[in-house]
Amino acid sequence: MENVIVDPENILQEFESGNSVFGSFRDRFLASLIDGLVLLPLVLIEWFNKSSFKILPLMVFTFLVGFLYKLVLEYRYGATVGKMVLKLKVVNKKFQQVNLAGVLLRNIFDIGQRVFFLL
């Protein structure tokens, strides 16, 4: 990918003009909905397991899959399934592939939420 220089003062003007390299709110929202649909079977299994079966290995499995979904896909491919469908890519400030620390920092609230609700 070529190096793109972004002038912080022109980002808003660039975005509003439609010439932005950033994903729109609509595209990111749709990507999030697609990811929700991809994870829906996992969420249903997790909910049913917590309310009925209470099988610990299944709880751990659903936690790990949900936990690793965004982390692995964004680190390895630069996008989750939803982002891939909408041709969005997660990059760092220099528009290069994001590293593992960047992915972890980017998803810190999702990680915290999953750990909190595991208990």
Secondary structure, DSSP 8 states (H G I E B T S, - for coil): -------GGGHHHHHHHT--SS--HHHHHHHHHHHHHHHHHHHHHHHHIIIII--HHHHHHHHHHHHHHHHHHHHHTSS-HHHHHTT---B-TTSSB--HHHHHHHTHHHHHHHHHHH-
